[in-house]
Amino acid sequence: LFMYQLLRGLQFCHKHNVLHRDLKPQNLLINDNGELKLADFGLARAYGIPVRQYSAEVVTLWYRPPDVLLGAKLYTTSIDIWSAGCIFAEMSNVGRPLFPGFDVEDQLQRIFK
């Protein structure tokens, strides 16, 4: 249910041309009713036409997609989808991060291993 709510929240953001850019478990709030809310939109940016270049220094390292780790500055909703996938894997793995890298190089090695 939490993953469904996370993806619905992302769908809402993306439908309104907003990239969260910092999805991680610490930025997901769950209330007593089991309702999940996306939080901390400090790195969020609008996207769309015209194509914009963004900073590569976004998303907490463990949840950052490979293209951004490699320096890509043109990205879309896929940046948030990668992070959501990492969160799903972590939820399925008793809270252990999928790729707990120490730095960018180590992170890339763990992803491509």
KOLDO-26781 format. One record per residue (C-alpha): residue in one letter; x, y, z. Coordinates in steps of 0.5 Angstrom, whole numbers, padded with zeros to 4 digits, always signed. Layout:
BEGIN
aXYZ/...
***
This chain:
BEGIN
l+0000+0000+0000/f+0006+0005+0002/m+0009+0004-0005/y+0002+0005-0009/q+0001+0012-0005/l+0008+0014-0006/l+0007+0013-0014/r+0001+0016-0014/g+0004+0022-0010/l+0009+0022-0016/q+0004+0022-0021/f+0001+0028-0018/c+0007+0032-0018/h+0009+0029-0025/k+0003+0031-0028/h+0004+0038-0025/n+0011+0038-0028/v+0014+0038-0021/l+0021+0034-0020/h+0022+0032-0013/r+0029+0031-0014/d+0030+0028-0007/l+0026+0022-0006/k+0029+0018+0000/p+0025+0014+0006/q+0027+0020+0011/n+0022+0025+0006/l+0016+0020+0006/l+0011+0022+0012/i+0006+0016+0015/n+0001+0018+0019/d-0003+0014+0024/n-0008+0012+0019/g-0003+0009+0014/e-0003+0015+0009/l+0004+0017+0006/k+0005+0024+0004/l+0011+0026+0000/a+0015+0031+0004/d+0021+0036+0003/f+0021+0039-0003/g+0027+0044-0002/l+0030+0041-0008/a+0024+0040-0013/r+0024+0044-0019/a+0019+0045-0025/y+0020+0042-0031/g+0018+0042-0038/i+0018+0046-0045/p+0023+0049-0046/v+0028+0044-0044/r+0032+0046-0038/q+0039+0044-0035/y+0039+0042-0028/s+0044+0041-0023/a+0047+0034-0022/e+0048+0035-0015/v+0041+0033-0013/v+0038+0027-0010/t+0041+0023-0004/l+0047+0019-0006/w+0044+0012-0005/y+0038+0014-0009/r+0041+0018-0015/p+0040+0015-0022/p+0046+0013-0026/d+0046+0018-0031/v+0046+0023-0026/l+0052+0020-0022/l+0055+0020-0029/g+0054+0028-0029/a+0047+0028-0033/k+0044+0035-0033/l+0038+0034-0037/y+0033+0029-0034/t+0026+0028-0033/t+0021+0024-0028/s+0026+0018-0029/i+0030+0021-0023/d+0024+0020-0019/i+0022+0014-0021/w+0029+0011-0020/s+0029+0014-0013/a+0022+0010-0012/g+0025+0004-0014/c+0031+0004-0009/i+0026+0006-0004/f+0022+0000-0006/a+0028-0005-0006/e+0029-0002+0001/m+0022-0004+0004/s+0023-0011+0001/n+0030-0012+0004/v+0028-0010+0011/g+0030-0003+0011/r+0037-0004+0008/p+0039+0000+0002/l+0040-0003-0005/f+0046+0001-0006/p+0049+0004+0000/g+0055+0007-0004/f+0060+0012+0000/d+0062+0016-0006/v+0060+0017-0013/e+0065+0012-0016/d+0063+0007-0010/q+0056+0008-0012/l+0057+0007-0019/q+0061+0001-0018/r+0055-0002-0013/i+0050-0001-0019/f+0053-0004-0025/k+0056-0010-0020/
***
